[in-house]
Amino acid sequence: MSAEQIVTNPSLIDIAVLDDDIDFLTYVEDFLKDEGLYRVRTFDKPDTLFDSADDHRPDIVLLDMKMGEVRGDKVLEQLVTRYPGICVIIVTGYPSLEDMRATFRMKVFDYLAKPFSLAQLRQSLSNAVEQFGLGRTLPDRLREKLGHRIRILRAERDWSLKDLALSSKLSVSQISSIERGANLPSIESLLAISRAFGLKPSEILASIEF
């Protein structure tokens, strides 16, 4: 599947599945496609996953932890390093408390032990979609992330909305709508807010990992 094909329907949530069990890949792919919410790419080798993800980063990765000589923890380490903030759900036929703790330290979203029910997988994905704000358009996600970041910067300075309004020379209602993600700031508004925080607009944009 090419990057061009992947983006034809941006409302679908992109899921990559890495597992050396071909039957499992087929089973999961059929289920997820039938759900009608997901675009699915399946891989039985890490290299093919990374090649595809470099072209188009997936929203969620379902990752097997034991694939022959391939160590899932090493693949996980590469995933979180190459794609910061990516949502990873572990799917493993060899669950252990030690492995679970280790993966959660690496900020995986969930850990599912095989065999799991389709209801469990559906619920895990639903929770991930909600927590990561997936399935919304890029402008919607940008508004939310930028608004949240501005609210955090204001809170770090213990400023009220009025304080930021006075410093940026914008109205309280303007700033409130930006922080709530209702409106995307204009270039002029973002510049004014950035200056109020003593930052460059590029620094604020870089910090939201969008």
SERO-4910 file (N, C-alpha, C, O; in steps of 0.05 Angstrom, whole numbers):
BEGIN
 pado doro    nc1    nc2    nc3   cac1   cac2   cac3    cc1    cc2    cc3    oc1    oc2    oc3
  Met    A     17    -24      0      0      0      0     18     25      0     35     28     17
  Ser    A     14     42    -19     30     66    -22     21     88     -3     -2     87      7
  Ala    A     38    108      2     31    130     19      7    145      7    -10    155     22
  Glu    A      6    147    -20    -16    161    -33    -42    147    -27    -63    159    -22
  Gln    A    -42    120    -29    -66    104    -23    -74    107      6    -98    108     12
  Ile    A    -55    109     24    -61    111     52    -76    136     60    -94    135     77
  Val    A    -70    158     47    -82    183     55   -108    190     40   -119    212     43
  Thr    A   -118    171     23   -142    177      8   -166    181     26   -185    196     19
  Asn    A   -167    168     49   -189    172     68   -177    178     95   -173    160    111
  Pro    A   -171    204    100   -157    212    125   -174    208    150   -163    209    172
  Ser    A   -200    202    148   -216    198    172   -212    171    184   -218    167    208
  Leu    A   -201    152    169   -196    125    180   -171    126    197   -152    141    192
  Ile    A   -171    110    218   -148    109    236   -129     88    226   -137     65    221
  Asp    A   -104     95    223    -84     78    210    -71     59    231    -59     69    250
  Ile    A    -74     33    227    -63     14    246    -43     -4    231    -48    -14    210
  Ala    A    -19     -7    243      1    -25    233      3    -49    253      4    -45    277
  Val    A      4    -73    242      5    -97    259     31   -112    252     35   -119    229
  Leu    A     48   -117    272     72   -132    268     71   -158    284     70   -158    308
  Asp    A     72   -180    269     70   -207    282     81   -227    262     76   -224    238
  Asp    A     95   -248    272    105   -268    254     85   -290    248     91   -309    233
  Asp    A     62   -289    260     41   -309    256     22   -298    234      6   -280    238
  Ile    A     24   -310    210      9   -300    187    -21   -304    191    -37   -287    183
  Asp    A    -29   -326    204    -57   -331    210    -68   -309    228    -91   -299    224
  Phe    A    -52   -301    248    -61   -280    266    -64   -254    251    -83   -239    256
  Leu    A    -45   -248    234    -46   -223    218    -72   -222    202    -85   -201    200
  Thr    A    -78   -244    189   -102   -245    172   -127   -242    189   -146   -227    182
  Tyr    A   -128   -255    212   -150   -254    230   -155   -225    240   -178   -215    239
  Val    A   -134   -212    249   -137   -185    259   -144   -165    237   -160   -148    240
  Glu    A   -131   -169    214   -137   -151    191   -166   -152    183   -179   -132    178
  Asp    A   -176   -177    180   -204   -180    172   -223   -167    193   -242   -154    186
  Phe    A   -217   -171    218   -234   -160    240   -234   -130    239   -255   -117    240
  Leu    A   -210   -118    237   -208    -89    238   -221    -76    214   -233    -55    216
  Lys    A   -217    -88    190   -230    -77    166   -260    -78    168   -274    -60    159
  Asp    A   -270   -100    180   -299   -102    183   -311    -81    202   -334    -74    200
  Glu    A   -294    -71    220   -303    -51    239   -310    -25    224   -326     -9    233
  Gly    A   -297    -20    201   -302      3    185   -290     29    195   -295     51    184
  Leu    A   -273     27    216   -261     51    227   -231     53    222   -219     74    226
  Tyr    A   -220     31    212   -191     29    211   -180     22    183   -193      8    168
  Arg    A   -157     33    177   -141     25    154   -118      8    165   -105     16    184
  Val    A   -114    -16    154    -96    -35    167    -73    -42    148    -77    -48    124
  Arg    A    -49    -42    159    -26    -52    146    -14    -74    163    -10    -70    187
  Thr    A     -8    -97    151      3   -120    167     32   -126    158     38   -123    134
  Phe    A     49   -134    177     77   -139    171     86   -163    188     78   -167    211
  Asp    A    103   -180    176    114   -202    191    144   -198    197    157   -216    209
  Lys    A    155   -175    188    183   -169    194    185   -139    202    172   -123    189
  Pro    A    202   -133    221    205   -105    230    214    -86    208    204    -64    206
  Asp    A    232    -95    191    243    -78    170    221    -67    152    221    -44    144
  Thr    A    202    -85    144    181    -76    126    162    -57    141    151    -39    128
  Leu    A    158    -61    167    142    -42    182    155    -15    182    141      5    177
  Phe    A    180    -13    188    194     13    190    195     26    163    192     51    161
  Asp    A    199     11    141    199     23    114    172     36    108    171     58     98
  Ser    A    151     22    115    124     33    110    118     56    129    106     76    120
  Ala    A    126     54    154    120     75    174    136    101    167    126    123    173
  Asp    A    159     98    155    175    122    148    160    137    126    162    162    124
  Asp    A    146    123    108    130    136     87    105    148     99     97    170     91
  His    A     92    134    117     67    144    129     65    132    157     60    109    161
  Arg    A     69    149    177     68    141    205     41    130    213     21    144    209
  Pro    A     39    106    224     13     96    233      4    110    258     20    122    273
  Asp    A    -22    110    263    -33    121    288    -29    102    311    -22    111    334
  Ile    A    -32     76    306    -29     55    327    -13     32    316    -16     25    292
  Val    A      4     20    332     19     -4    325     11    -26    344     13    -23    369
  Leu    A      2    -49    333     -1    -73    349     24    -89    346     31    -97    323
  Leu    A     38    -94    368     65   -106    367     67   -132    382     61   -133    406
  Asp    A     75   -153    368     81   -179    381    108   -177    394    126   -163    384
  Met    A    111   -190    417    136   -187    432    156   -209    426    180   -206    432
  Lys    A    147   -232    415    165   -254    409    160   -263    381    139   -274    375
  Met    A    180   -258    363    178   -265    335    203   -279    326    220   -268    313
  Gly    A    205   -305    334    229   -320    327    253   -307    341    254   -305    366
  Glu    A    273   -300    325    298   -288    336    295   -258    341    312   -246    353
  Val    A    273   -247    332    268   -218    335    257   -212    363    237   -224    371
  Arg    A    270   -194    377    260   -187    404    242   -163    402    249   -142    392
  Gly    A    217   -167    412    198   -146    411    206   -121    426    198    -99    419
  Asp    A    221   -124    448    229   -101    464    247    -83    448    247    -59    451
  Lys    A    264    -95    431    282    -79    414    266    -64    393    272    -41    386
  Val    A    246    -78    381    229    -64    362    214    -41    375    211    -20    364
  Leu    A    204    -46    399    189    -25    414    207     -1    419    199     22    416
  Glu    A    232     -7    426    251     15    431    255     32    406    256     57    408
  Gln    A    257     19    383    260     34    358    235     50    351    237     72    342
  Leu    A    212     38    356    186     52    350    184     78    366    178     99    354
  Val    A    188     76    392    184    100    408    206    121    404    202    145    409
  Thr    A    229    112    394    251    131    388    247    144    361    250    169    359
  Arg    A    239    129    341    235    140    314    209    155    311    207    174    295
  Tyr    A    189    148    326    162    160    324    152    169    352    135    156    363
  Pro    A    163    190    363    156    199    390    126    203    393    113    214    375
  Gly    A    115    193    415     86    196    420     68    176    407     44    178    409
  Ile    A     80    157    392     63    137    378     49    119    398     60    113    419
  Cys    A     25    110    391     10     92    408     17     63    401     13     54    378
  Val    A     27     49    420     35     21    416     19      3    436     18      8    460
  Ile    A      7    -18    425     -8    -38    440      7    -64    437     10    -74    414
  Ile    A     16    -76    459     30   -102    458      9   -124    456    -11   -125    470
  Val    A     15   -143    437     -1   -168    435     18   -191    437     35   -194    419
  Thr    A     16   -208    457     36   -229    461     23   -255    470      5   -255    486
  Gly    A     35   -276    460     26   -303    469     43   -313    493     38   -335    503
  Tyr    A     62   -297    502     79   -304    524     79   -282    545    100   -270    550
  Pro    A     56   -276    557     55   -254    576     70   -260    602     71   -283    611
  Ser    A     81   -239    613     94   -242    639     92   -214    653     92   -194    640
  Leu    A     91   -215    679     89   -190    694    114   -173    690    113   -149    688
  Glu    A    137   -186    688    162   -171    684    162   -157    657    170   -133    655
  Asp    A    154   -171    636    152   -159    609    132   -136    609    137   -115    597
  Met    A    109   -140    622     89   -120    623     99    -94    636     95    -72    625
  Arg    A    113    -97    658    124    -74    672    144    -60    655    145    -35    654
  Ala    A    161    -76    641    182    -64    625    170    -48    601    180    -27    595
  Thr    A    149    -59    589    137    -45    566    123    -20    575    123      0    561
  Phe    A    110    -21    598     96      3    608    115     25    616    109     49    614
  Arg    A    139     17    624    160     37    629    168     51    603    177     74    604
  Met    A    164     38    581    170     50    555    145     63    543    144     70    519
  Lys    A    124     66    560    100     81    553     83     69    531     72     83    515
  Val    A     81     42    532     61     29    514     34     36    525     31     42    549
  Phe    A     14     35    508    -13     42    516    -27     19    530    -42     23    550
  Asp    A    -24     -5    519    -38    -28    531    -22    -53    526     -4    -54    509
  Tyr    A    -29    -74    540    -15   -100    539    -36   -122    538    -50   -127    558
  Leu    A    -39   -135    515    -59   -156    512    -46   -183    509    -28   -187    493
  Ala    A    -55   -202    526    -45   -229    525    -62   -246    506    -86   -247    508
  Lys    A    -49   -260    488    -63   -279    470    -69   -304    486    -54   -313    502
  Pro    A    -92   -317    480   -113   -307    462   -131   -287    476   -141   -292    498
  Phe    A   -135   -264    463   -153   -244    474   -179   -244    457   -178   -253    434
  Ser    A   -200   -234    468   -225   -233    454   -226   -209    435   -211   -190    440
  Leu    A   -243   -210    415   -246   -187    398   -257   -164    413   -251   -141    407
  Ala    A   -273   -169    433   -284   -148    450   -262   -133    465   -263   -109    468
  Gln    A   -242   -149    474   -219   -136    488   -204   -119    469   -196    -96    476
  Leu    A   -199   -129    445   -184   -113    425   -199    -88    418   -188    -66    416
  Arg    A   -225    -91    413   -242    -68    406   -241    -47    428   -239    -23    422
  Gln    A   -243    -55    453   -243    -36    475   -216    -22    478   -215      2    483
  Ser    A   -195    -37    475   -168    -26    477   -164     -5    455   -153     17    460
  Leu    A   -172    -11    431   -169      8    409   -187     33    413   -179     55    407
  Ser    A   -211     28    423   -229     50    428   -218     69    449   -219     94    446
  Asn    A   -205     58    470   -193     74    491   -169     90    479   -165    113    486
  Ala    A   -154     77    462   -131     90    449   -140    113    432   -128    135    432
  Val    A   -161    108    416   -171    129    398   -180    154    414   -174    176    407
  Glu    A   -193    149    437   -202    171    454   -179    186    466   -178    210    466
  Gln    A   -160    171    478   -138    184    492   -119    199    474   -109    220    481
  Phe    A   -115    188    450    -96    200    432   -109    220    412    -96    232    396
  Gly    A   -136    222    414   -150    241    397   -149    234    368   -146    251    351
  Leu    A   -150    208    362   -148    198    335   -175    200    321   -196    202    333
  Gly    A   -174    198    294   -199    198    279   -210    225    272   -231    227    258
  Arg    A   -198    246    282   -206    273    276   -189    284    253   -167    273    249
  Thr    A   -198    305    240   -183    316    218   -157    330    229   -156    336    253
  Leu    A   -138    333    212   -113    346    221   -117    374    232   -105    380    252
  Pro    A   -134    391    219   -138    417    231   -151    416    259   -143    431    277
  Asp    A   -169    397    263   -181    393    290   -160    386    311   -159    397    332
  Arg    A   -143    367    303   -122    358    322   -102    380    327    -92    383    349
  Leu    A    -95    396    306    -76    418    310    -88    439    329    -74    448    347
  Arg    A   -114    445    326   -126    465    344   -126    455    373   -119    470    391
  Glu    A   -132    429    377   -133    419    404   -105    418    416   -102    426    439
  Lys    A    -85    409    401    -58    407    412    -46    435    418    -34    439    439
  Leu    A    -51    453    400    -40    480    403    -54    494    426    -41    508    442
  Gly    A    -80    492    428    -95    504    450    -86    493    477    -83    508    496
  His    A    -82    466    478    -73    454    503    -46    464    511    -40    469    534
  Arg    A    -28    466    491      0    475    497      0    504    508     15    510    526
  Ile    A    -16    521    496    -17    549    505    -29    550    533    -19    566    549
  Arg    A    -49    534    539    -60    533    566    -39    524    586    -38    534    608
  Ile    A    -22    504    579     -1    494    597     20    516    601     28    521    624
  Leu    A     28    530    580     47    551    583     37    573    601     52    585    617
  Arg    A     11    579    599      0    600    616     -1    590    645      5    606    663
  Ala    A     -8    565    649    -10    554    676     18    553    690     20    558    714
  Glu    A     38    547    674     65    546    684     74    573    695     91    575    713
  Arg    A     63    594    684     70    621    694     50    632    714     53    654    724
  Asp    A     31    615    721     10    623    740     -5    647    731    -12    665    747
  Trp    A    -10    649    704    -24    671    693    -54    664    690    -61    641    684
  Ser    A    -70    684    693    -99    682    686   -102    688    657    -83    697    643
  Leu    A   -126    682    646   -132    690    619   -128    720    615   -118    729    594
  Lys    A   -135    735    635   -133    764    633   -103    773    632    -96    791    618
  Asp    A    -86    759    647    -58    765    647    -46    761    619    -31    778    609
  Leu    A    -53    739    606    -43    733    580    -55    753    559    -41    761    541
  Ala    A    -80    760    563    -92    779    545    -78    806    547    -73    819    526
  Leu    A    -72    815    571    -58    841    574    -30    840    562    -21    859    549
  Ser    A    -16    818    565     11    815    555     12    813    525     31    822    512
  Ser    A     -8    799    514     -8    794    485    -24    815    469    -22    816    445
  Lys    A    -39    831    484    -57    851    472    -79    838    455    -89    850    435
  Leu    A    -87    814    462   -110    800    451   -132    801    471   -128    806    495
  Ser    A   -157    795    462   -179    795    481   -180    768    496   -170    748    487
  Val    A   -193    769    519   -196    745    535   -212    724    520   -205    700    521
  Ser    A   -232    733    505   -249    714    490   -233    700    468   -237    677    462
  Gln    A   -215    716    455   -198    704    434   -180    682    445   -179    660    434
  Ile    A   -167    688    468   -149    669    480   -164    644    490   -155    622    487
  Ser    A   -187    649    502   -204    627    512   -212    608    489   -210    583    492
  Ser    A   -220    619    466   -228    602    444   -205    586    432   -208    564    423
  Ile    A   -181    598    433   -157    585    423   -150    562    442   -144    540    433
  Glu    A   -150    567    468   -143    547    488   -163    523    488   -155    500    493
  Arg    A   -188    529    482   -208    507    481   -207    491    456   -220    471    453
  Gly    A   -190    501    437   -189    487    411   -211    493    392   -215    480    372
  Ala    A   -227    514    399   -249    522    382   -239    536    357   -252    534    336
  Asn    A   -217    551    360   -207    567    337   -177    564    336   -163    562    356
  Leu    A   -167    563    311   -138    562    307   -128    591    306   -140    608    292
  Pro    A   -107    598    321    -98    626    321    -87    634    294    -75    618    280
  Ser    A    -91    659    287    -79    670    263    -49    672    267    -40    670    290
  Ile    A    -34    677    246     -5    681    249      0    704    267     19    703    284
  Glu    A    -15    726    265    -11    749    282    -17    742    311     -2    751    329
  Ser    A    -38    727    316    -45    720    344    -25    702    356    -17    705    379
  Leu    A    -15    682    340      5    663    350     31    678    357     44    672    376
  Leu    A     38    698    340     62    713    345     59    730    370     78    732    386
  Ala    A     36    741    375     31    757    399     32    740    424     44    748    444
  Ile    A     20    716    423     21    698    446     49    689    451     57    687    474
  Ser    A     63    682    430     91    672    433    108    694    446    124    688    464
  Arg    A    106    718    437    121    740    449    115    744    478    132    750    494
  Ala    A     89    741    485     81    744    513     95    723    531    101    729    554
  Phe    A    100    699    520    113    678    534    144    679    532    158    664    545
  Gly    A    153    698    516    182    700    511    193    678    494    216    669    496
  Leu    A    175    668    476    183    646    458    179    654    429    166    674    423
  Lys    A    189    637    411    184    640    383    160    622    375    157    601    388
  Pro    A    144    630    355    122    612    347    132    584    340    119    564    345
  Ser    A    156    582    327    166    556    320    172    539    344    170    514    342
  Glu    A    179    551    366    184    536    391    159    524    402    158    501    412
  Ile    A    137    539    401    111    529    410    102    506    392     92    486    402
  Leu    A    104    510    366     95    490    347    111    464    349    100    443    348
  Ala    A    137    467    353    154    444    356    148    428    381    151    403    382
  Ser    A    138    441    402    133    428    428    108    411    428    104    396    446
  Ile    A     90    415    408     65    399    408     68    373    393     48    357    393
  Glu    A     91    367    381     96    341    368     74    335    348     63    312    349
  Phe    A     67    354    331     45    349    312     57    341    285     42    336    266
***
